[in-house]
Amino acid sequence: MIAHIGIMLASFTRPWDIGATPGALLFALPLIAVVAVVYKATKIEKITLASFIKTSAILFGSIVVFMVLTAIGLFVLVRFTVG
Amino acid sequence: MSSRNFKLEGVPFLVLVGFAGWWIPGMGHLLIGKKNAAGVIFGAIIFALIVGLWVGSIAVIDSHEPWYWAQMLISPFLGLLSYLNGTEYHISVFGKPREIGQIYTGVAGMLNLLCIVNAVYLGHIINIKKRESR
């Protein structure tokens, strides 16, 4: 048991091996979920499970869609200006 | 809005709410009676902290970096991690793991600041309602 806890704690002393790949962008998704959940927790007067999950999911989706659209817009802008 | 029957009122109550929310994420909301919000805030911020530390290691908490001040907004306990890394472990992290770790922990800190401000504001509203009901 103590050995397992030790192994778990040891994983916080060694960084992951992540390259500058497109897949690394997927790390943004859990962070966007955290932002959506915390924001909704401060805004909703009374938190009930179903409605809270629904509103947080809608906000999460909105943020992801907006970020994708912004990325596409910036890509097009850079393509047509810098080349 | 429900509230706990605190003897402490006014500015000292607000200071306690803010201070408690800084030391333990979500504690400020618990003190003003919002248990569900407190639980959600605690879980979400600690999740972001753990993911950031897991990806980047405890080396992402570096007192020489500007991100440190955002990370410390999660809790002053994080200073202990920076101290541990400086004295015991001497871990270095570079590149994408460092970036991702710092962003996760920094954003978690800034979200906790939002929650602290929110809890203090709601505590202020409770104070006003208590005064009006007398």
Backbone of each chain as ProteinMPNN parsed JSONL, in Angstrom:
{"seq_chain_A": "MIAHIGIMLASFTRPWDIGATPGALLFALPLIAVVAVVYKATKIEKITLASFIKTSAILFGSIVVFMVLTAIGLFVLVRFTVG", "coords_chain_A": {"N_chain_A": [[0.845, -1.213, 0.0], [1.845, 1.258, 0.912], [3.97, 1.31, -0.807], [2.641, 1.571, -3.243], [1.485, 4.098, -2.927], [3.802, 5.55, -2.749], [4.818, 5.166, -5.338], [2.85, 6.471, -6.787], [3.161, 9.117, -5.85], [5.729, 9.553, -6.701], [5.369, 9.852, -9.405], [4.851, 12.502, -9.73], [7.255, 13.69, -9.762], [8.536, 13.403, -12.089], [8.557, 14.732, -15.245], [6.192, 14.493, -18.005], [6.756, 13.166, -21.316], [6.362, 15.113, -23.801], [5.901, 16.139, -27.06], [6.111, 18.911, -29.421], [3.546, 18.594, -30.877], [0.539, 18.285, -32.96], [-1.302, 16.852, -31.451], [-0.804, 17.619, -28.868], [-2.36, 19.81, -28.443], [-4.734, 18.848, -27.524], [-4.583, 18.851, -24.817], [-5.706, 21.152, -24.003], [-8.398, 20.706, -23.683], [-9.315, 19.429, -21.127], [-8.723, 21.589, -19.47], [-10.337, 23.644, -20.421], [-12.777, 22.521, -19.723], [-12.575, 22.619, -16.92], [-12.529, 25.397, -16.52], [-15.095, 26.068, -17.489], [-16.748, 24.666, -15.688], [-16.061, 25.766, -13.16], [-16.693, 28.461, -13.563], [-19.482, 28.307, -13.99], [-20.217, 27.302, -11.497], [-19.857, 29.511, -9.884], [-21.788, 31.148, -10.83], [-24.366, 30.019, -10.868], [-27.246, 29.976, -8.892], [-28.555, 27.921, -7.407], [-27.294, 24.77, -7.303], [-28.027, 21.978, -9.162], [-27.613, 18.563, -10.088], [-28.194, 17.592, -12.805], [-28.97, 19.919, -14.303], [-26.755, 21.529, -13.883], [-24.641, 20.075, -15.053], [-25.562, 20.13, -17.676], [-25.597, 22.912, -18.351], [-22.906, 23.518, -17.964], [-21.739, 21.872, -19.881], [-22.74, 23.027, -22.201], [-21.499, 25.532, -22.096], [-18.824, 24.692, -22.204], [-18.748, 23.537, -24.778], [-19.301, 25.849, -26.258], [-17.027, 27.432, -25.767], [-15.013, 25.804, -26.876], [-15.8, 25.708, -29.581], [-15.616, 28.433, -30.244], [-12.864, 28.84, -29.879], [-11.818, 27.154, -31.848], [-12.851, 28.372, -34.153], [-11.574, 30.839, -33.948], [-8.913, 30.012, -34.209], [-8.951, 29.048, -36.845], [-9.568, 31.411, -38.201], [-7.298, 32.985, -37.58], [-5.329, 31.428, -38.789], [-6.046, 31.636, -41.496], [-5.7, 34.372, -41.811], [-2.929, 34.691, -41.325], [-1.974, 33.123, -43.402], [-2.735, 34.583, -45.644], [-1.467, 37.004, -45.285], [1.291, 36.898, -44.239], [2.075, 34.543, -45.504]], "CA_chain_A": [[0.0, 0.0, 0.0], [2.752, 2.408, 1.001], [4.762, 1.298, -2.051], [1.783, 2.132, -4.296], [1.386, 5.543, -2.691], [5.113, 6.079, -3.116], [4.909, 5.193, -6.808], [1.946, 7.549, -7.249], [3.78, 10.408, -5.547], [6.941, 9.666, -7.526], [5.0, 10.27, -10.764], [4.842, 13.965, -9.743], [8.633, 14.187, -9.785], [9.093, 13.169, -13.412], [7.646, 15.299, -16.241], [5.838, 13.681, -19.169], [7.512, 13.409, -22.537], [5.379, 15.616, -24.778], [6.517, 16.929, -28.119], [5.293, 19.993, -29.987], [2.728, 17.931, -31.904], [-0.86, 18.744, -32.93], [-2.006, 16.153, -30.37], [-0.608, 18.339, -27.603], [-3.47, 20.777, -28.307], [-5.837, 18.204, -26.806], [-4.456, 19.161, -23.395], [-6.55, 22.31, -23.699], [-9.795, 20.32, -23.416], [-9.652, 19.356, -19.693], [-8.627, 22.914, -18.861], [-11.571, 24.35, -20.795], [-13.836, 21.934, -18.896], [-12.422, 23.161, -15.565], [-12.952, 26.808, -16.573], [-16.556, 26.09, -17.641], [-17.367, 24.169, -14.453], [-15.853, 26.734, -12.062], [-17.477, 29.667, -13.878], [-20.892, 28.019, -13.736], [-20.408, 27.131, -10.054], [-19.957, 30.833, -9.263], [-22.917, 31.911, -11.391], [-25.675, 29.407, -10.634], [-27.71, 30.185, -7.513], [-28.77, 26.616, -6.776], [-26.686, 23.761, -8.188], [-28.573, 20.611, -9.206], [-26.68, 17.795, -10.917], [-28.513, 17.53, -14.239], [-28.934, 21.247, -14.944], [-25.382, 22.032, -13.812], [-23.866, 19.381, -16.096], [-26.043, 20.609, -18.99], [-25.129, 24.282, -18.616], [-21.439, 23.48, -18.078], [-21.419, 21.264, -21.167], [-23.031, 24.028, -23.239], [-20.427, 26.523, -22.034], [-17.616, 24.01, -22.694], [-18.875, 23.461, -26.229], [-19.198, 27.209, -26.814], [-15.621, 27.859, -25.705], [-14.251, 25.012, -27.853], [-16.17, 26.172, -30.931], [-15.053, 29.764, -30.428], [-11.408, 28.719, -30.023], [-11.55, 26.569, -33.172], [-13.119, 29.411, -35.164], [-10.494, 31.825, -33.842], [-7.709, 29.404, -34.778], [-9.117, 29.028, -38.309], [-9.461, 32.804, -38.646], [-5.889, 33.41, -37.488], [-4.587, 30.667, -39.801], [-6.344, 32.262, -42.79], [-5.082, 35.705, -41.788], [-1.475, 34.531, -41.466], [-1.75, 32.577, -44.747], [-2.906, 35.614, -46.674], [-0.609, 38.167, -45.043], [2.701, 36.497, -44.187], [2.286, 33.563, -46.584]], "C_chain_A": [[0.871, 1.251, 0.0], [3.599, 2.488, -0.271], [3.952, 1.903, -3.195], [1.646, 3.632, -4.158], [2.694, 6.213, -3.099], [5.282, 6.187, -4.625], [4.041, 6.317, -7.373], [2.576, 8.917, -7.017], [5.014, 10.634, -6.409], [6.603, 10.136, -8.943], [4.933, 11.796, -10.872], [6.25, 14.556, -9.773], [9.289, 13.954, -11.143], [8.126, 13.73, -14.461], [7.346, 14.317, -17.372], [6.719, 14.056, -20.344], [6.515, 13.813, -23.629], [6.103, 16.47, -25.799], [5.592, 18.035, -28.585], [4.512, 19.44, -31.177], [1.305, 18.484, -31.862], [-1.659, 18.09, -31.801], [-1.879, 16.851, -29.027], [-1.709, 19.381, -27.378], [-4.641, 20.191, -27.53], [-5.752, 18.433, -25.302], [-5.299, 20.37, -22.999], [-7.946, 21.884, -23.244], [-10.12, 20.155, -21.917], [-9.614, 20.725, -19.021], [-9.865, 23.74, -19.179], [-12.733, 23.824, -19.968], [-13.779, 22.492, -17.472], [-12.909, 24.61, -15.522], [-14.475, 26.896, -16.641], [-17.242, 25.709, -16.334], [-17.241, 25.203, -13.333], [-16.673, 27.992, -12.323], [-18.949, 29.452, -13.579], [-21.165, 27.855, -12.238], [-20.527, 28.475, -9.347], [-21.2, 31.593, -9.719], [-24.282, 31.362, -10.99], [-26.023, 29.509, -9.157], [-27.836, 28.848, -6.781], [-28.282, 25.525, -7.737], [-27.412, 22.43, -8.044], [-27.796, 19.862, -10.294], [-26.965, 17.91, -12.406], [-28.376, 18.898, -14.908], [-27.522, 21.811, -14.941], [-24.518, 21.391, -14.892], [-24.254, 19.908, -17.474], [-25.484, 22.001, -19.302], [-23.609, 24.327, -18.757], [-21.016, 22.905, -19.423], [-21.664, 22.246, -22.316], [-21.923, 25.08, -23.275], [-19.119, 25.935, -22.563], [-17.629, 23.955, -24.225], [-18.715, 24.832, -26.879], [-17.751, 27.666, -26.854], [-14.801, 27.112, -26.755], [-14.538, 25.505, -29.268], [-15.549, 27.54, -31.213], [-13.549, 29.697, -30.639], [-11.051, 28.144, -31.388], [-11.752, 27.611, -34.265], [-12.028, 30.477, -35.151], [-9.21, 31.283, -34.471], [-7.777, 29.386, -36.304], [-8.953, 30.442, -38.869], [-8.027, 33.301, -38.649], [-5.04, 32.698, -38.538], [-4.783, 31.299, -41.179], [-5.651, 33.617, -42.888], [-3.58, 35.612, -42.029], [-1.138, 34.047, -42.876], [-1.785, 33.674, -45.806], [-2.051, 36.856, -46.45], [0.87, 37.775, -45.117], [3.019, 35.487, -45.299], [2.771, 32.218, -46.125]], "O_chain_A": [[0.671, 2.172, -0.792], [3.909, 3.576, -0.755], [4.485, 2.649, -4.017], [1.685, 4.36, -5.151], [2.703, 7.285, -3.704], [5.821, 7.172, -5.13], [4.435, 7.019, -8.305], [2.53, 9.78, -7.894], [5.311, 11.763, -6.801], [7.439, 10.744, -9.611], [4.955, 12.335, -11.979], [6.417, 15.775, -9.804], [10.464, 14.271, -11.328], [6.993, 13.26, -14.561], [8.143, 13.423, -17.66], [7.343, 15.118, -20.366], [5.912, 12.965, -24.286], [6.824, 17.404, -25.451], [4.427, 18.09, -28.19], [4.784, 19.778, -32.329], [0.897, 19.079, -30.864], [-2.582, 18.697, -31.258], [-2.734, 16.7, -28.154], [-1.956, 19.784, -26.242], [-5.443, 20.923, -26.95], [-6.734, 18.233, -24.586], [-5.572, 20.591, -21.819], [-8.606, 22.614, -22.505], [-11.127, 20.703, -21.469], [-10.391, 20.989, -18.104], [-10.384, 24.452, -18.319], [-13.591, 24.601, -19.552], [-14.815, 22.803, -16.885], [-13.619, 25.002, -14.597], [-15.083, 27.703, -15.936], [-18.206, 26.355, -15.922], [-18.217, 25.481, -12.636], [-17.284, 28.533, -11.402], [-19.596, 30.312, -12.982], [-22.237, 28.231, -11.764], [-21.212, 28.582, -8.33], [-21.617, 32.559, -9.079], [-25.235, 32.117, -10.796], [-25.217, 29.178, -8.286], [-27.299, 28.667, -5.688], [-28.8, 25.383, -8.845], [-27.425, 21.825, -6.972], [-27.378, 20.451, -11.29], [-26.086, 18.282, -13.183], [-27.74, 19.02, -15.955], [-27.125, 22.494, -15.885], [-23.753, 22.078, -15.568], [-23.398, 20.111, -18.334], [-24.962, 22.235, -20.391], [-23.081, 25.084, -19.572], [-20.06, 23.379, -20.036], [-20.899, 22.292, -23.279], [-21.464, 25.471, -24.348], [-18.388, 26.607, -23.291], [-16.639, 24.286, -24.877], [-18.073, 24.962, -27.922], [-17.297, 28.223, -27.854], [-13.985, 27.718, -27.449], [-13.616, 25.696, -30.06], [-15.019, 27.773, -32.3], [-13.01, 30.413, -31.482], [-10.092, 28.591, -32.019], [-10.942, 27.728, -35.184], [-11.606, 30.959, -36.202], [-8.505, 32.003, -35.178], [-6.788, 29.673, -36.978], [-8.283, 30.644, -39.882], [-7.588, 33.955, -39.595], [-4.132, 33.298, -39.112], [-3.827, 31.478, -41.934], [-5.085, 33.961, -43.925], [-3.025, 36.358, -42.836], [-0.157, 34.487, -43.477], [-0.977, 33.692, -46.735], [-1.927, 37.683, -47.353], [1.606, 38.272, -45.969], [4.066, 35.554, -45.943], [2.98, 31.324, -46.945]]}, "seq_chain_B": "MSSRNFKLEGVPFLVLVGFAGWWIPGMGHLLIGKKNAAGVIFGAIIFALIVGLWVGSIAVIDSHEPWYWAQMLISPFLGLLSYLNGTEYHISVFGKPREIGQIYTGVAGMLNLLCIVNAVYLGHIINIKKRESR", "coords_chain_B": {"N_chain_B": [[-31.089, 32.726, -0.605], [-29.06, 30.639, 1.349], [-27.451, 30.811, 4.575], [-24.809, 30.34, 6.911], [-25.143, 30.487, 10.476], [-23.332, 32.689, 11.541], [-21.39, 34.149, 14.158], [-19.544, 35.992, 13.652], [-19.399, 38.975, 11.866], [-19.791, 41.436, 9.239], [-16.882, 43.236, 8.111], [-14.726, 41.605, 9.235], [-15.815, 39.036, 8.832], [-15.907, 38.899, 6.051], [-13.179, 39.061, 5.467], [-12.323, 36.687, 6.629], [-13.713, 34.857, 5.0], [-12.51, 35.353, 2.501], [-9.812, 34.77, 3.08], [-9.963, 32.1, 3.913], [-10.903, 30.949, 1.565], [-8.677, 31.273, -0.018], [-6.68, 29.693, 1.23], [-7.806, 27.107, 1.222], [-9.225, 25.956, -1.627], [-12.561, 26.782, -2.425], [-13.401, 26.885, 0.194], [-14.269, 29.347, 1.07], [-16.818, 29.614, -0.109], [-18.066, 27.553, 1.238], [-18.159, 28.568, 3.825], [-20.036, 30.573, 3.529], [-22.269, 29.144, 3.179], [-22.781, 27.808, 0.794], [-22.708, 24.861, -0.121], [-22.682, 22.984, -2.245], [-21.55, 24.443, -4.375], [-19.063, 24.927, -3.212], [-17.966, 22.357, -3.07], [-17.814, 21.688, -5.815], [-16.088, 23.678, -6.778], [-13.762, 23.155, -5.276], [-13.15, 20.521, -6.154], [-12.759, 20.912, -8.955], [-10.649, 22.824, -9.129], [-8.565, 21.567, -7.727], [-8.319, 19.326, -9.342], [-7.322, 20.504, -11.731], [-4.905, 21.439, -10.713], [-3.617, 19.028, -9.957], [-3.42, 17.696, -12.439], [-1.76, 19.505, -13.799], [0.587, 19.333, -12.218], [1.169, 16.669, -12.533], [1.663, 16.36, -15.263], [3.779, 18.181, -15.683], [5.47, 17.871, -13.508], [6.609, 18.631, -10.11], [8.34, 20.628, -10.53], [7.263, 22.683, -12.008], [6.284, 24.527, -10.287], [7.835, 27.152, -9.573], [9.619, 29.467, -7.874], [11.027, 31.48, -9.096], [9.812, 32.169, -11.391], [7.415, 34.143, -13.254], [4.852, 32.95, -13.413], [4.558, 31.799, -10.949], [3.281, 33.493, -9.159], [0.636, 33.448, -9.99], [0.147, 30.747, -9.583], [0.375, 30.566, -6.823], [-2.018, 31.593, -6.01], [-3.739, 29.485, -5.802], [-3.257, 28.182, -3.383], [-1.414, 28.954, -0.406], [0.017, 26.759, 0.368], [1.31, 25.753, -1.823], [3.757, 26.929, -1.969], [5.34, 25.313, -0.487], [5.864, 23.165, -2.17], [7.511, 24.352, -4.07], [9.666, 24.949, -2.45], [10.419, 22.357, -1.678], [11.267, 21.315, -4.147], [13.413, 22.976, -4.639], [15.165, 22.331, -2.583], [15.197, 19.516, -2.015], [14.569, 17.815, -4.315], [15.4, 18.911, -6.824], [14.479, 19.046, -9.55], [14.279, 19.51, -13.071], [12.429, 21.005, -15.687], [11.457, 21.306, -19.067], [10.266, 22.9, -22.103], [7.285, 21.653, -23.74], [5.983, 20.079, -21.594], [6.576, 21.718, -19.392], [5.334, 24.112, -20.115], [2.607, 23.297, -20.326], [2.135, 22.351, -17.728], [2.575, 24.715, -16.227], [0.592, 26.372, -17.27], [-1.786, 24.989, -16.628], [-1.658, 24.982, -13.761], [-1.379, 27.702, -13.242], [-3.735, 28.789, -14.381], [-5.593, 27.483, -12.758], [-5.025, 28.757, -10.35], [-5.808, 31.401, -10.951], [-8.509, 30.994, -11.435], [-9.252, 30.317, -8.856], [-8.887, 32.758, -7.632], [-10.953, 34.178, -8.821], [-13.067, 32.771, -7.642], [-12.646, 33.379, -4.933], [-13.111, 36.143, -4.901], [-15.776, 36.082, -5.71], [-16.96, 34.673, -3.549], [-16.464, 36.452, -1.427], [-17.935, 38.645, -2.277], [-20.556, 37.546, -2.287], [-20.718, 37.018, 0.431], [-20.711, 39.611, 1.373], [-23.218, 40.456, 0.421], [-24.825, 38.825, 2.01], [-24.25, 39.938, 4.517], [-25.425, 42.469, 4.199], [-28.115, 41.736, 3.921], [-28.568, 40.633, 6.429], [-28.276, 42.87, 8.061], [-30.403, 44.42, 7.16], [-32.53, 42.878, 7.95], [-32.692, 43.251, 10.63]], "CA_chain_B": [[-29.722, 32.238, -0.385], [-28.902, 30.189, 2.732], [-26.175, 31.215, 5.159], [-24.573, 29.79, 8.227], [-25.421, 31.478, 11.509], [-22.036, 33.075, 12.075], [-21.363, 35.285, 15.068], [-18.665, 36.966, 13.02], [-20.121, 39.706, 10.839], [-19.121, 42.612, 8.712], [-15.599, 43.095, 7.412], [-13.973, 40.416, 9.664], [-16.39, 37.856, 8.183], [-15.463, 38.914, 4.648], [-11.743, 38.745, 5.465], [-12.231, 35.246, 6.903], [-14.172, 34.15, 3.796], [-11.471, 35.476, 1.475], [-8.605, 34.076, 3.536], [-10.246, 30.661, 3.89], [-10.985, 30.56, 0.157], [-7.32, 31.222, -0.559], [-5.938, 28.569, 1.795], [-8.402, 25.864, 0.695], [-10.192, 26.34, -2.669], [-13.95, 26.416, -2.149], [-13.735, 27.042, 1.613], [-15.02, 30.599, 1.207], [-18.217, 29.314, -0.44], [-18.592, 26.706, 2.308], [-18.435, 29.425, 4.978], [-21.255, 31.36, 3.299], [-23.398, 28.216, 3.117], [-23.002, 27.223, -0.535], [-21.935, 23.618, -0.017], [-22.499, 22.363, -3.571], [-20.569, 25.242, -5.117], [-17.766, 24.707, -2.57], [-17.477, 21.051, -3.506], [-17.478, 21.745, -7.239], [-14.897, 24.525, -6.936], [-12.614, 22.419, -4.737], [-12.827, 19.411, -7.053], [-12.259, 21.374, -10.25], [-9.336, 23.483, -9.0], [-7.582, 20.548, -7.356], [-8.11, 18.515, -10.549], [-6.411, 21.235, -12.621], [-3.593, 21.458, -10.067], [-3.014, 17.698, -10.033], [-3.047, 17.431, -13.842], [-0.582, 20.331, -14.097], [1.77, 18.778, -11.542], [1.427, 15.326, -13.075], [2.256, 16.516, -16.599], [5.038, 18.909, -15.661], [6.165, 17.58, -12.238], [6.55, 19.734, -9.144], [9.258, 21.673, -10.995], [6.536, 23.815, -12.612], [6.097, 25.52, -9.216], [9.185, 27.716, -9.473], [9.462, 30.825, -7.323], [11.734, 32.454, -9.934], [9.016, 32.386, -12.602], [6.217, 34.973, -13.026], [3.678, 32.091, -13.223], [4.501, 31.413, -9.541], [2.321, 34.331, -8.447], [-0.69, 32.912, -10.316], [0.034, 29.427, -8.949], [0.187, 30.737, -5.382], [-3.42, 31.923, -5.75], [-4.463, 28.251, -5.476], [-3.095, 28.059, -1.951], [-0.028, 29.178, 0.02], [0.692, 25.461, 0.523], [2.129, 25.467, -3.007], [5.121, 27.386, -1.708], [6.069, 24.154, 0.049], [6.342, 22.372, -3.319], [8.662, 25.074, -4.642], [10.759, 24.767, -1.492], [10.854, 20.953, -1.787], [12.016, 21.135, -5.383], [14.68, 23.695, -4.536], [16.076, 21.768, -1.578], [15.287, 18.052, -2.001], [14.474, 17.049, -5.553], [16.166, 19.561, -7.901], [13.972, 18.589, -10.85], [14.176, 20.54, -14.104], [11.48, 20.634, -16.747], [11.554, 22.253, -20.174], [9.434, 22.654, -23.284], [5.829, 21.494, -23.659], [5.51, 19.705, -20.252], [6.673, 22.887, -18.521], [4.263, 25.04, -20.537], [1.293, 22.758, -19.972], [2.062, 22.341, -16.263], [2.438, 26.074, -15.722], [-0.714, 26.905, -17.674], [-2.82, 24.348, -15.808], [-1.608, 25.431, -12.374], [-1.63, 29.141, -13.241], [-5.17, 29.021, -14.615], [-6.274, 27.044, -11.534], [-4.857, 29.839, -9.373], [-6.629, 32.554, -11.334], [-9.902, 30.61, -11.193], [-9.476, 30.407, -7.411], [-9.041, 34.182, -7.335], [-12.339, 34.482, -9.203], [-13.948, 32.177, -6.625], [-12.471, 34.14, -3.693], [-13.832, 37.406, -5.09], [-17.203, 35.739, -5.727], [-17.376, 34.319, -2.184], [-16.458, 37.678, -0.611], [-19.088, 39.442, -2.73], [-21.774, 36.914, -1.772], [-20.689, 37.253, 1.873], [-21.117, 41.017, 1.554], [-24.676, 40.486, 0.216], [-25.397, 38.216, 3.221], [-24.118, 40.95, 5.572], [-26.435, 43.508, 3.944], [-29.436, 41.167, 4.209], [-28.67, 40.478, 7.894], [-28.468, 44.211, 8.627], [-31.749, 44.886, 6.8], [-33.548, 42.09, 8.646], [-32.721, 43.603, 12.076]], "C_chain_B": [[-29.564, 31.84, 1.083], [-27.573, 30.683, 3.268], [-26.033, 30.557, 6.517], [-24.773, 30.886, 9.256], [-24.114, 31.848, 12.183], [-22.183, 34.208, 13.054], [-20.516, 36.386, 14.463], [-19.426, 37.641, 11.888], [-19.248, 40.794, 10.266], [-17.811, 42.288, 8.028], [-14.793, 41.894, 7.905], [-14.489, 39.124, 9.014], [-15.91, 37.762, 6.735], [-13.982, 38.561, 4.535], [-11.546, 37.243, 5.696], [-12.618, 34.443, 5.674], [-13.086, 34.182, 2.713], [-10.228, 34.679, 1.812], [-8.793, 32.564, 3.451], [-10.307, 30.148, 2.451], [-9.634, 30.491, -0.508], [-6.59, 29.982, -0.053], [-6.464, 27.225, 1.302], [-9.438, 26.274, -0.35], [-11.602, 25.868, -2.337], [-14.371, 26.665, -0.708], [-14.552, 28.312, 1.853], [-16.5, 30.374, 0.949], [-18.844, 28.435, 0.624], [-18.978, 27.561, 3.516], [-19.693, 30.266, 4.786], [-22.458, 30.467, 3.03], [-23.655, 27.585, 1.766], [-22.16, 25.938, -0.665], [-21.653, 23.006, -1.389], [-21.438, 23.103, -4.382], [-19.163, 25.024, -4.553], [-17.152, 23.389, -3.042], [-17.02, 21.061, -4.951], [-16.182, 22.534, -7.456], [-13.654, 23.794, -6.445], [-12.181, 21.324, -5.705], [-12.193, 19.872, -8.348], [-10.857, 21.979, -10.134], [-8.254, 22.474, -8.625], [-7.306, 19.62, -8.538], [-7.12, 19.202, -11.489], [-5.0, 21.273, -12.037], [-2.889, 20.11, -10.231], [-2.586, 17.367, -11.464], [-1.797, 18.23, -14.209], [0.684, 19.774, -13.473], [2.144, 17.414, -12.111], [2.126, 15.422, -14.434], [3.655, 17.126, -16.516], [5.951, 18.611, -14.492], [6.136, 18.801, -11.331], [7.495, 20.867, -9.527], [8.538, 22.857, -11.65], [6.236, 24.895, -11.573], [7.482, 26.076, -8.904], [9.075, 29.164, -9.045], [10.19, 31.889, -8.142], [10.962, 32.812, -11.195], [7.822, 33.287, -12.297], [4.958, 34.156, -12.787], [3.474, 31.734, -11.746], [3.414, 32.197, -8.801], [0.874, 33.929, -8.77], [-0.898, 31.567, -9.619], [-0.227, 29.555, -7.451], [-1.24, 31.13, -5.024], [-4.252, 30.678, -5.452], [-4.445, 28.079, -3.965], [-1.648, 28.388, -1.595], [0.741, 27.871, 0.215], [1.592, 25.133, -0.664], [3.568, 25.965, -2.86], [5.989, 26.246, -1.183], [6.636, 23.301, -1.084], [7.562, 23.025, -3.956], [9.878, 24.892, -3.752], [11.33, 23.353, -1.591], [11.708, 20.734, -3.03], [13.382, 21.811, -5.303], [15.672, 23.031, -3.607], [16.278, 20.259, -1.715], [15.444, 17.435, -3.388], [15.286, 17.616, -6.723], [15.773, 19.06, -9.286], [13.954, 19.778, -11.803], [13.174, 20.066, -15.149], [11.522, 21.718, -17.801], [10.483, 21.95, -21.213], [7.958, 22.523, -22.972], [5.345, 21.056, -22.267], [5.545, 20.885, -19.29], [5.536, 23.863, -18.819], [2.912, 24.572, -20.036], [1.114, 22.762, -18.458], [1.836, 23.735, -15.7], [1.07, 26.659, -16.067], [-1.824, 26.305, -16.817], [-2.83, 24.909, -14.385], [-1.868, 26.936, -12.277], [-3.103, 29.472, -13.434], [-5.98, 28.584, -13.396], [-6.182, 28.122, -10.464], [-5.753, 31.028, -9.689], [-8.119, 32.254, -11.185], [-10.22, 30.684, -9.704], [-9.618, 31.856, -6.983], [-10.453, 34.642, -7.674], [-13.305, 33.981, -8.136], [-13.844, 32.927, -5.304], [-13.264, 35.45, -3.781], [-15.341, 37.164, -5.057], [-17.724, 35.443, -4.324], [-17.44, 35.561, -1.303], [-17.651, 38.56, -0.992], [-20.392, 38.879, -2.187], [-21.859, 37.068, -0.249], [-21.124, 38.671, 2.205], [-22.642, 41.164, 1.401], [-25.379, 39.911, 1.448], [-25.363, 39.214, 4.37], [-25.198, 42.017, 5.439], [-27.815, 42.996, 4.325], [-29.635, 41.008, 5.714], [-28.953, 41.826, 8.544], [-29.872, 44.698, 8.372], [-32.826, 44.148, 7.587], [-33.616, 42.419, 10.134], [-33.736, 44.682, 12.364]], "O_chain_B": [[-29.9, 32.623, 1.971], [-26.656, 30.948, 2.49], [-27.022, 30.258, 7.186], [-24.599, 32.068, 8.96], [-23.821, 31.371, 13.279], [-22.981, 35.122, 12.846], [-20.738, 37.569, 14.724], [-20.027, 36.97, 11.049], [-18.135, 41.047, 10.728], [-17.643, 41.218, 7.442], [-14.209, 41.198, 7.074], [-13.707, 38.231, 8.686], [-15.553, 36.686, 6.255], [-13.578, 37.846, 3.617], [-10.714, 36.609, 5.047], [-11.952, 33.466, 5.33], [-12.787, 33.163, 2.091], [-9.657, 33.999, 0.959], [-7.914, 31.84, 2.984], [-9.828, 29.054, 2.153], [-9.45, 29.736, -1.462], [-5.944, 29.289, -0.839], [-5.689, 26.317, 1.0], [-10.445, 26.886, 0.007], [-11.815, 24.701, -2.01], [-15.565, 26.66, -0.405], [-15.417, 28.348, 2.729], [-17.346, 30.876, 1.689], [-20.039, 28.556, 0.892], [-20.0, 27.312, 4.156], [-20.349, 30.634, 5.762], [-23.537, 30.955, 2.694], [-24.656, 26.888, 1.599], [-21.068, 25.938, -1.234], [-20.537, 22.566, -1.667], [-20.557, 22.495, -4.99], [-18.191, 24.945, -5.304], [-15.967, 23.324, -3.371], [-15.968, 20.512, -5.281], [-15.303, 22.119, -8.21], [-12.617, 23.805, -7.109], [-11.001, 21.207, -6.038], [-11.202, 19.296, -8.797], [-9.981, 21.682, -10.947], [-7.144, 22.529, -9.155], [-6.173, 19.174, -8.716], [-6.189, 18.568, -11.986], [-4.016, 21.155, -12.768], [-1.715, 20.054, -10.596], [-1.506, 16.817, -11.675], [-0.885, 17.706, -14.849], [1.736, 19.743, -14.113], [3.322, 17.06, -12.157], [3.057, 14.668, -14.72], [4.589, 16.668, -17.174], [7.099, 19.054, -14.482], [5.691, 19.875, -11.735], [7.459, 21.941, -8.926], [9.136, 23.918, -11.83], [5.965, 26.042, -11.927], [8.207, 25.532, -8.072], [8.51, 29.992, -9.759], [9.992, 33.082, -7.91], [11.399, 33.656, -11.978], [7.265, 33.214, -11.201], [4.076, 34.591, -12.047], [2.362, 31.406, -11.332], [2.719, 31.659, -7.939], [-0.01, 34.057, -7.923], [-1.989, 31.281, -9.125], [-0.96, 28.753, -6.874], [-1.638, 31.018, -3.865], [-5.352, 30.788, -4.91], [-5.483, 27.859, -3.342], [-0.745, 28.131, -2.392], [1.972, 27.87, 0.227], [2.523, 24.337, -0.542], [4.476, 25.485, -3.538], [7.201, 26.213, -1.4], [7.745, 22.777, -0.981], [8.519, 22.349, -4.332], [10.992, 24.704, -4.243], [12.545, 23.159, -1.589], [12.736, 20.058, -2.981], [14.374, 21.301, -5.822], [16.882, 23.143, -3.803], [17.394, 19.768, -1.552], [16.346, 16.628, -3.613], [15.807, 16.848, -7.532], [16.628, 18.696, -10.093], [13.656, 20.904, -11.406], [13.087, 18.876, -15.452], [11.61, 22.904, -17.484], [9.874, 20.88, -21.202], [7.436, 23.179, -22.071], [4.362, 21.619, -21.785], [4.645, 21.04, -18.464], [4.871, 24.369, -17.915], [2.166, 25.325, -19.41], [0.052, 23.138, -17.96], [1.012, 23.924, -14.805], [0.464, 27.358, -15.255], [-2.7, 27.024, -16.336], [-3.886, 25.268, -13.864], [-2.509, 27.392, -11.331], [-3.653, 30.327, -12.74], [-6.953, 29.245, -13.035], [-7.153, 28.374, -9.749], [-6.383, 31.593, -8.795], [-8.904, 33.141, -10.85], [-11.326, 31.069, -9.324], [-10.385, 32.159, -6.069], [-11.072, 35.394, -6.922], [-14.247, 34.682, -7.766], [-14.851, 33.098, -4.617], [-13.99, 35.813, -2.856], [-16.09, 37.934, -4.458], [-18.802, 35.905, -3.949], [-18.373, 35.71, -0.514], [-18.295, 39.149, -0.124], [-21.236, 39.623, -1.688], [-22.95, 37.231, 0.297], [-21.819, 38.904, 3.195], [-23.277, 41.902, 2.154], [-26.403, 40.438, 1.883], [-26.334, 39.33, 5.119], [-25.811, 42.421, 6.427], [-28.596, 43.702, 4.962], [-30.736, 41.22, 6.222], [-29.766, 41.921, 9.463], [-30.485, 45.317, 9.242], [-33.892, 44.696, 7.865], [-34.499, 41.923, 10.834], [-33.89, 45.093, 13.515]]}, "name": "protein", "num_of_chains": 2, "seq": "MIAHIGIMLASFTRPWDIGATPGALLFALPLIAVVAVVYKATKIEKITLASFIKTSAILFGSIVVFMVLTAIGLFVLVRFTVGMSSRNFKLEGVPFLVLVGFAGWWIPGMGHLLIGKKNAAGVIFGAIIFALIVGLWVGSIAVIDSHEPWYWAQMLISPFLGLLSYLNGTEYHISVFGKPREIGQIYTGVAGMLNLLCIVNAVYLGHIINIKKRESR"}
